[in-house]
């Protein structure tokens, strides 16, 4: 009898989903760069004014335990677009793909991306912004399922001149350099709005991959910094009168990002698309608090320990909001979610064939606030590792491992590895087994 009830429940749930989604929903992913957990108002910032993101959080789901797949740019982007742990594609995806040493490589053309999956379902696909998964053919967005691409290929560029760290022009339209004047965040918003208007009568996937708030730390009113033909590897941060307080520049960047979110939402409303469009806003990793050379007071990770490049919570617990008027009810969710979960979720909502990926489908969480099944999540960057299971997190850094109870100690201030050796051993064993299965041979 219990088995029959389960079948009925599953059938009823499937019927509910397909009744609610009579037509294929649209998807908009807005990915901020280096935005910390505490950088926007709805996550506690009293410095940055973010009314548009705060509105999305008030009307949708605000996640308090959402994690990027890596503590740097490239890893999270690879995982988000494939639904897989980025480590499956090689060790170079554990960190940022270098604009110098990374030439001639990128995300394998054999990788099956979210854009390719949705394109098979009849979606128009557009990406505007930072790619950071390859710098030349065949590793370009247009070779990975995106019909349209405008933006930069490298990890950072001047927000005004669009010159990369090596001194090269880095503003593309499709597969060709096409420089354009304007502040990066404003241009990406302009491209996104045009894409929405062009494709309002067909299902679409819009991926807005912002450069803000990555250095150079330049607000819209700050001066340009980089010029063509000069390398900036030792001078990559921008023109900062007071490098001990970068916050005024970051504030302008955060607020320009918020302005762009507002324009995209306003366009969806104008086109009467909001009831059939799921919008996800999140960040690729945590923010920098300090940077070598005396740079400080940069970003905010709220109560979290650590920053970008680290596997403490401040490196990968990020702000994340899901907004879908009429489908998603306003709430704050403490479910543990990861960037790569978007891939199977979008496929399910689009009615596409399920694929074997590492992420999990969040549909029932988004539409019905159903609890997620218990699982382990893993991070690895170089010799630093972390594993999360329920309230427990084990992080392995030299000279040993540290165990934290995140429900009681989100700031990771009290190491419990000696107090709970069995849990420490269990998680350490799970980490090694995961690496055996996932890391390339």
NORZIGI-V780507 format. One record per residue. N is the residue number from 0. RES is the residue in one letter. PHI is phi in whole degrees, 0 to 359 (none if undefined). PSI is psi in radians with two decimals (* if undefined). Layout:
# NORZIGI-V780507
n=N res=RES phi=PHI psi=PSI
n=N res=RES phi=PHI psi=PSI
This chain:
# NORZIGI-V780507
n=0 res=X phi=none psi=-0.73
n=1 res=X phi=299 psi=-0.71
n=2 res=X phi=297 psi=-0.74
n=3 res=X phi=296 psi=-0.71
n=4 res=X phi=299 psi=-0.67
n=5 res=X phi=296 psi=-0.76
n=6 res=X phi=298 psi=-0.75
n=7 res=X phi=297 psi=-0.73
n=8 res=X phi=297 psi=-0.78
n=9 res=X phi=296 psi=-0.75
n=10 res=X phi=296 psi=-0.72
n=11 res=X phi=296 psi=-0.72
n=12 res=X phi=296 psi=-0.79
n=13 res=X phi=300 psi=-0.72
n=14 res=X phi=297 psi=-0.70
n=15 res=X phi=298 psi=-0.78
n=16 res=X phi=299 psi=-0.87
n=17 res=X phi=287 psi=-0.43
n=18 res=X phi=290 psi=-0.74
n=19 res=X phi=291 psi=-0.49
n=20 res=X phi=248 psi=1.16
n=21 res=X phi=295 psi=-0.46
n=22 res=X phi=233 psi=2.75
n=23 res=X phi=298 psi=2.25
n=24 res=X phi=284 psi=2.69
n=25 res=X phi=273 psi=2.73
n=26 res=X phi=230 psi=2.31
n=27 res=X phi=234 psi=2.11
n=28 res=X phi=248 psi=2.10
n=29 res=X phi=250 psi=1.95
n=30 res=X phi=251 psi=2.00
n=31 res=X phi=278 psi=2.81
n=32 res=X phi=246 psi=2.07
n=33 res=X phi=67 psi=0.33
n=34 res=X phi=284 psi=2.11
n=35 res=X phi=281 psi=2.85
n=36 res=X phi=303 psi=-0.57
n=37 res=X phi=254 psi=0.42
n=38 res=X phi=269 psi=-0.17
n=39 res=X phi=236 psi=2.75
n=40 res=X phi=304 psi=-0.78
n=41 res=X phi=290 psi=-0.17
n=42 res=X phi=250 psi=0.29
n=43 res=X phi=109 psi=-0.04
n=44 res=X phi=288 psi=2.27
n=45 res=X phi=251 psi=0.18
n=46 res=X phi=256 psi=-0.74
n=47 res=X phi=260 psi=2.31
n=48 res=X phi=268 psi=2.00
n=49 res=X phi=227 psi=1.10
n=50 res=X phi=297 psi=-0.57
n=51 res=X phi=286 psi=-0.76
n=52 res=X phi=292 psi=-0.65
n=53 res=X phi=297 psi=-0.64
n=54 res=X phi=295 psi=-0.78
n=55 res=X phi=302 psi=-0.73
n=56 res=X phi=295 psi=-0.67
n=57 res=X phi=290 psi=-0.54
n=58 res=X phi=262 psi=-0.17
n=59 res=X phi=232 psi=-2.60
n=60 res=X phi=259 psi=2.17
n=61 res=X phi=256 psi=2.03
n=62 res=X phi=274 psi=2.36
n=63 res=X phi=256 psi=-0.12
n=64 res=X phi=224 psi=0.84
n=65 res=X phi=260 psi=2.39
n=66 res=X phi=232 psi=2.42
n=67 res=X phi=285 psi=2.66
n=68 res=X phi=289 psi=-0.29
n=69 res=X phi=213 psi=2.89
n=70 res=X phi=266 psi=0.28
n=71 res=X phi=218 psi=3.05
n=72 res=X phi=295 psi=-1.04
n=73 res=X phi=302 psi=-0.82
n=74 res=X phi=304 psi=-0.80
n=75 res=X phi=293 psi=-0.69
n=76 res=X phi=297 psi=-0.71
n=77 res=X phi=296 psi=-0.75
n=78 res=X phi=291 psi=-0.75
n=79 res=X phi=300 psi=-0.75
n=80 res=X phi=279 psi=-0.25
n=81 res=X phi=245 psi=-0.28
n=82 res=X phi=74 psi=0.15
n=83 res=X phi=243 psi=2.70
n=84 res=X phi=301 psi=2.27
n=85 res=X phi=299 psi=-0.40
n=86 res=X phi=297 psi=-0.42
n=87 res=X phi=296 psi=-0.33
n=88 res=X phi=261 psi=0.10
n=89 res=X phi=119 psi=2.75
n=90 res=X phi=295 psi=-0.39
n=91 res=X phi=296 psi=-0.31
n=92 res=X phi=269 psi=0.11
n=93 res=X phi=281 psi=-0.36
n=94 res=X phi=228 psi=-2.97
n=95 res=X phi=286 psi=2.40
n=96 res=X phi=285 psi=2.05
n=97 res=X phi=293 psi=2.41
n=98 res=X phi=286 psi=-0.24
n=99 res=X phi=256 psi=-1.12
n=100 res=X phi=290 psi=-0.35
n=101 res=X phi=273 psi=0.00
n=102 res=X phi=299 psi=2.46
n=103 res=X phi=84 psi=0.17
n=104 res=X phi=216 psi=3.02
n=105 res=X phi=166 psi=-2.96
n=106 res=X phi=297 psi=2.20
n=107 res=X phi=304 psi=2.38
n=108 res=X phi=301 psi=-0.34
n=109 res=X phi=284 psi=-0.31
n=110 res=X phi=295 psi=2.38
n=111 res=X phi=262 psi=2.03
n=112 res=X phi=263 psi=2.88
n=113 res=X phi=300 psi=-0.68
n=114 res=X phi=297 psi=-0.71
n=115 res=X phi=294 psi=-0.71
n=116 res=X phi=296 psi=-0.76
n=117 res=X phi=286 psi=-0.55
n=118 res=X phi=298 psi=-0.67
n=119 res=X phi=298 psi=-0.42
n=120 res=X phi=266 psi=0.19
n=121 res=X phi=91 psi=0.25
n=122 res=X phi=276 psi=2.47
n=123 res=X phi=282 psi=2.36
n=124 res=X phi=236 psi=2.23
n=125 res=X phi=224 psi=2.39
n=126 res=X phi=233 psi=2.29
n=127 res=X phi=227 psi=2.07
n=128 res=X phi=134 psi=-2.50
n=129 res=X phi=272 psi=2.18
n=130 res=X phi=270 psi=-1.17
n=131 res=X phi=61 psi=0.53
n=132 res=X phi=232 psi=0.34
n=133 res=X phi=147 psi=2.57
n=134 res=X phi=244 psi=-0.01
n=135 res=X phi=202 psi=2.94
n=136 res=X phi=300 psi=2.46
n=137 res=X phi=262 psi=0.49
n=138 res=X phi=257 psi=0.48
n=139 res=X phi=265 psi=2.78
n=140 res=X phi=304 psi=-0.61
n=141 res=X phi=290 psi=-0.24
n=142 res=X phi=261 psi=0.05
n=143 res=X phi=237 psi=0.47
n=144 res=X phi=104 psi=-0.07
n=145 res=X phi=268 psi=2.16
n=146 res=X phi=294 psi=-0.64
n=147 res=X phi=229 psi=2.46
n=148 res=X phi=213 psi=2.28
n=149 res=X phi=219 psi=2.30
n=150 res=X phi=151 psi=-2.64
n=151 res=X phi=246 psi=2.60
n=152 res=X phi=266 psi=-0.49
n=153 res=X phi=274 psi=-3.08
n=154 res=X phi=281 psi=-0.43
n=155 res=X phi=202 psi=2.69
n=156 res=X phi=210 psi=2.75
n=157 res=X phi=302 psi=2.28
n=158 res=X phi=289 psi=-0.23
n=159 res=X phi=252 psi=-0.83
n=160 res=X phi=267 psi=-0.28
n=161 res=X phi=62 psi=0.64
n=162 res=X phi=261 psi=2.31
n=163 res=X phi=280 psi=-3.14
n=164 res=X phi=296 psi=-0.43
n=165 res=X phi=270 psi=-0.01
n=166 res=X phi=92 psi=0.27
n=167 res=X phi=258 psi=2.65
n=168 res=X phi=297 psi=2.37
n=169 res=X phi=216 psi=1.04
n=170 res=X phi=224 psi=2.01
n=171 res=X phi=245 psi=2.61
n=172 res=X phi=235 psi=1.86
n=173 res=X phi=69 psi=-2.05
n=174 res=X phi=247 psi=0.32
n=175 res=X phi=231 psi=2.54
n=176 res=X phi=295 psi=2.28
n=177 res=X phi=213 psi=1.52
n=178 res=X phi=294 psi=2.55
n=179 res=X phi=213 psi=2.40
n=180 res=X phi=286 psi=2.55
n=181 res=X phi=137 psi=2.74
n=182 res=X phi=287 psi=2.36
n=183 res=X phi=308 psi=-0.89
n=184 res=X phi=300 psi=-0.65
n=185 res=X phi=291 psi=-0.71
n=186 res=X phi=295 psi=-0.74
n=187 res=X phi=296 psi=-0.65
n=188 res=X phi=294 psi=-0.74
n=189 res=X phi=300 psi=-0.81
n=190 res=X phi=298 psi=-0.71
n=191 res=X phi=294 psi=-0.74
n=192 res=X phi=297 psi=-0.73
n=193 res=X phi=296 psi=-0.70
n=194 res=X phi=299 psi=-0.79
n=195 res=X phi=299 psi=-0.72
n=196 res=X phi=291 psi=-0.62
n=197 res=X phi=290 psi=-0.54
n=198 res=X phi=245 psi=0.40
n=199 res=X phi=296 psi=-0.36
n=200 res=X phi=259 psi=0.24
n=201 res=X phi=215 psi=2.76
n=202 res=X phi=295 psi=2.50
n=203 res=X phi=218 psi=2.70
n=204 res=X phi=237 psi=1.99
n=205 res=X phi=249 psi=2.11
n=206 res=X phi=247 psi=1.88
n=207 res=X phi=257 psi=1.78
n=208 res=X phi=256 psi=1.56
n=209 res=X phi=291 psi=2.68
n=210 res=X phi=271 psi=-0.53
n=211 res=X phi=295 psi=2.32
n=212 res=X phi=246 psi=0.57
n=213 res=X phi=295 psi=2.56
n=214 res=X phi=295 psi=2.74
n=215 res=X phi=301 psi=2.35
n=216 res=X phi=281 psi=1.68
n=217 res=X phi=227 psi=1.99
n=218 res=X phi=285 psi=2.91
n=219 res=X phi=306 psi=-0.57
n=220 res=X phi=267 psi=-0.02
n=221 res=X phi=282 psi=2.74
n=222 res=X phi=285 psi=2.72
n=223 res=X phi=295 psi=2.77
n=224 res=X phi=236 psi=-0.85
n=225 res=X phi=264 psi=2.53
n=226 res=X phi=236 psi=2.61
n=227 res=X phi=301 psi=2.40
n=228 res=X phi=94 psi=-0.07
n=229 res=X phi=241 psi=2.37
n=230 res=X phi=276 psi=2.51
n=231 res=X phi=235 psi=0.45
n=232 res=X phi=296 psi=-0.50
n=233 res=X phi=256 psi=0.18
n=234 res=X phi=208 psi=1.04
n=235 res=X phi=259 psi=0.04
n=236 res=X phi=263 psi=-0.23
n=237 res=X phi=103 psi=-3.09
n=238 res=X phi=266 psi=1.85
n=239 res=X phi=238 psi=1.85
n=240 res=X phi=302 psi=-0.58
n=241 res=X phi=226 psi=1.61
n=242 res=X phi=290 psi=-0.25
n=243 res=X phi=284 psi=-0.14
n=244 res=X phi=217 psi=1.54
n=245 res=X phi=277 psi=-0.17
n=246 res=X phi=304 psi=-0.65
n=247 res=X phi=299 psi=-0.63
n=248 res=X phi=288 psi=-0.72
n=249 res=X phi=294 psi=-0.66
n=250 res=X phi=303 psi=-0.81
n=251 res=X phi=297 psi=-0.62
n=252 res=X phi=290 psi=-0.77
n=253 res=X phi=300 psi=-0.75
n=254 res=X phi=288 psi=-0.51
n=255 res=X phi=291 psi=-0.63
n=256 res=X phi=298 psi=-0.79
n=257 res=X phi=297 psi=-0.70
n=258 res=X phi=301 psi=-0.76
n=259 res=X phi=296 psi=-0.70
n=260 res=X phi=301 psi=-0.76
n=261 res=X phi=299 psi=-0.69
n=262 res=X phi=291 psi=-0.65
n=263 res=X phi=294 psi=-0.77
n=264 res=X phi=295 psi=-0.71
n=265 res=X phi=298 psi=-0.65
n=266 res=X phi=293 psi=-0.75
n=267 res=X phi=301 psi=-0.70
n=268 res=X phi=293 psi=-0.77
n=269 res=X phi=300 psi=-0.66
n=270 res=X phi=273 psi=0.04
n=271 res=X phi=58 psi=0.81
n=272 res=X phi=249 psi=-0.06
n=273 res=X phi=296 psi=-0.61
n=274 res=X phi=287 psi=-0.19
n=275 res=X phi=235 psi=0.46
n=276 res=X phi=226 psi=2.12
n=277 res=X phi=269 psi=2.16
n=278 res=X phi=249 psi=2.23
n=279 res=X phi=244 psi=2.22
n=280 res=X phi=242 psi=2.27
n=281 res=X phi=201 psi=-3.00
n=282 res=X phi=233 psi=2.73
n=283 res=X phi=279 psi=-0.32
n=284 res=X phi=186 psi=3.11
n=285 res=X phi=286 psi=3.08
n=286 res=X phi=267 psi=2.79
n=287 res=X phi=282 psi=2.34
n=288 res=X phi=264 psi=-0.71
n=289 res=X phi=222 psi=2.89
n=290 res=X phi=212 psi=2.51
n=291 res=X phi=309 psi=2.42
n=292 res=X phi=106 psi=0.10
n=293 res=X phi=95 psi=0.12
n=294 res=X phi=283 psi=2.29
n=295 res=X phi=208 psi=3.04
n=296 res=X phi=52 psi=0.94
n=297 res=X phi=266 psi=-1.23
n=298 res=X phi=240 psi=-3.08
n=299 res=X phi=225 psi=2.26
n=300 res=X phi=252 psi=0.40
n=301 res=X phi=60 psi=-2.29
n=302 res=X phi=277 psi=0.05
n=303 res=X phi=274 psi=2.56
n=304 res=X phi=278 psi=2.50
n=305 res=X phi=89 psi=-3.11
n=306 res=X phi=206 psi=-3.09
n=307 res=X phi=313 psi=2.49
n=308 res=X phi=84 psi=-0.15
n=309 res=X phi=248 psi=2.72
n=310 res=X phi=261 psi=0.17
n=311 res=X phi=290 psi=2.90
n=312 res=X phi=304 psi=-0.60
n=313 res=X phi=297 psi=-0.31
n=314 res=X phi=275 psi=-0.39
n=315 res=X phi=218 psi=-0.15
n=316 res=X phi=276 psi=2.12
n=317 res=X phi=229 psi=2.79
n=318 res=X phi=294 psi=2.52
n=319 res=X phi=204 psi=2.35
n=320 res=X phi=226 psi=2.39
n=321 res=X phi=244 psi=2.23
n=322 res=X phi=227 psi=2.20
n=323 res=X phi=201 psi=1.53
n=324 res=X phi=304 psi=2.31
n=325 res=X phi=87 psi=-0.30
n=326 res=X phi=246 psi=-0.72
n=327 res=X phi=256 psi=2.26
n=328 res=X phi=272 psi=2.53
n=329 res=X phi=297 psi=2.26
n=330 res=X phi=192 psi=2.90
n=331 res=X phi=252 psi=2.16
n=332 res=X phi=249 psi=2.31
n=333 res=X phi=257 psi=0.28
n=334 res=X phi=294 psi=2.51
n=335 res=X phi=274 psi=2.01
n=336 res=X phi=233 psi=2.69
n=337 res=X phi=230 psi=2.70
n=338 res=X phi=307 psi=-0.72
n=339 res=X phi=288 psi=-0.08
n=340 res=X phi=287 psi=-0.29
n=341 res=X phi=293 psi=-0.62
n=342 res=X phi=303 psi=-1.05
n=343 res=X phi=294 psi=-0.48
n=344 res=X phi=293 psi=-0.83
n=345 res=X phi=296 psi=-0.69
n=346 res=X phi=297 psi=-0.73
n=347 res=X phi=297 psi=-0.80
n=348 res=X phi=293 psi=-0.52
n=349 res=X phi=278 psi=-0.09
n=350 res=X phi=75 psi=0.37
n=351 res=X phi=276 psi=2.84
n=352 res=X phi=296 psi=2.31
n=353 res=X phi=293 psi=2.51
n=354 res=X phi=235 psi=2.68
n=355 res=X phi=284 psi=1.93
n=356 res=X phi=224 psi=3.03
n=357 res=X phi=274 psi=-0.47
n=358 res=X phi=285 psi=2.97
n=359 res=X phi=237 psi=2.73
n=360 res=X phi=286 psi=2.21
n=361 res=X phi=258 psi=0.17
n=362 res=X phi=306 psi=-0.84
n=363 res=X phi=292 psi=-0.56
n=364 res=X phi=294 psi=-0.79
n=365 res=X phi=292 psi=-0.77
n=366 res=X phi=270 psi=-0.46
n=367 res=X phi=229 psi=0.07
n=368 res=X phi=57 psi=0.64
n=369 res=X phi=282 psi=2.51
n=370 res=X phi=293 psi=2.58
n=371 res=X phi=276 psi=2.68
n=372 res=X phi=292 psi=2.60
n=373 res=X phi=295 psi=2.41
n=374 res=X phi=203 psi=2.91
n=375 res=X phi=256 psi=2.52
n=376 res=X phi=237 psi=2.57
n=377 res=X phi=228 psi=2.58
n=378 res=X phi=226 psi=2.59
n=379 res=X phi=206 psi=2.27
n=380 res=X phi=219 psi=1.90
n=381 res=X phi=64 psi=-2.21
n=382 res=X phi=265 psi=0.08
n=383 res=X phi=262 psi=2.37
n=384 res=X phi=224 psi=2.72
n=385 res=X phi=210 psi=2.58
n=386 res=X phi=222 psi=2.43
n=387 res=X phi=237 psi=2.29
n=388 res=X phi=218 psi=1.96
n=389 res=X phi=57 psi=-2.17
n=390 res=X phi=278 psi=-0.20
n=391 res=X phi=263 psi=2.43
n=392 res=X phi=225 psi=2.23
n=393 res=X phi=250 psi=2.20
n=394 res=X phi=240 psi=2.27
n=395 res=X phi=253 psi=1.91
n=396 res=X phi=226 psi=2.63
n=397 res=X phi=298 psi=2.36
n=398 res=X phi=262 psi=0.08
n=399 res=X phi=197 psi=-2.76
n=400 res=X phi=251 psi=2.62
n=401 res=X phi=233 psi=2.39
n=402 res=X phi=245 psi=2.31
n=403 res=X phi=230 psi=2.51
n=404 res=X phi=263 psi=1.73
n=405 res=X phi=290 psi=-0.38
n=406 res=X phi=291 psi=-0.63
n=407 res=X phi=264 psi=-0.32
n=408 res=X phi=212 psi=1.22
n=409 res=X phi=293 psi=-0.35
n=410 res=X phi=276 psi=0.04
n=411 res=X phi=50 psi=0.97
n=412 res=X phi=256 psi=-0.28
n=413 res=X phi=236 psi=1.85
n=414 res=X phi=285 psi=2.11
n=415 res=X phi=252 psi=0.27
n=416 res=X phi=296 psi=-0.59
n=417 res=X phi=282 psi=-0.52
n=418 res=X phi=285 psi=-0.58
n=419 res=X phi=235 psi=1.23
n=420 res=X phi=296 psi=-0.54
n=421 res=X phi=293 psi=-0.75
n=422 res=X phi=294 psi=-0.73
n=423 res=X phi=302 psi=-0.80
n=424 res=X phi=294 psi=-0.74
n=425 res=X phi=299 psi=-0.81
n=426 res=X phi=290 psi=-0.63
n=427 res=X phi=295 psi=-0.72
n=428 res=X phi=296 psi=-0.72
n=429 res=X phi=297 psi=-0.68
n=430 res=X phi=298 psi=-0.80
n=431 res=X phi=296 psi=-0.69
n=432 res=X phi=293 psi=-0.70
n=433 res=X phi=299 psi=-0.80
n=434 res=X phi=299 psi=-0.67
n=435 res=X phi=299 psi=-0.64
n=436 res=X phi=277 psi=-0.58
n=437 res=X phi=260 psi=-0.68
n=438 res=X phi=291 psi=2.43
n=439 res=X phi=301 psi=2.49
n=440 res=X phi=288 psi=*
